[in-house]
Amino acid sequence: MPHIPEIIMKTIHKTITLTDKQDDWIKAQIDAGYYTDDSDYIRDLIRREQERCAETEVIRTALIEGENSGESQPFDVSAFKKRMRAVQG
């Protein structure tokens, strides 16, 4: 079996300040089994935010592309349905 190199990511220790309510929330998520510890929870929040930002950027790019594509053309619903029926048989 070929050797697959392990990816080692450098970790950095951070100190953050939370309210009691925020800390209680994180502890509840850990107690419920969703996360192993505080760091796991925070890393998941960051991953989700990164994904959300990436999705937002895809939408933003599509909107800009649409705006730059020129004037819109009239859309004939009847003709569209007719073409779709012809394609689908």
Secondary structure, 3 states (H helix, E strand, C coil): CCCCCCCCCCCCCCCCCCCHHHHHHHHHHHHCCCCCCHHHHHHHHHHHHHHHHHHHHHHHHHHHHHHHCCCCCCCCHHHHHHHHHHHHC
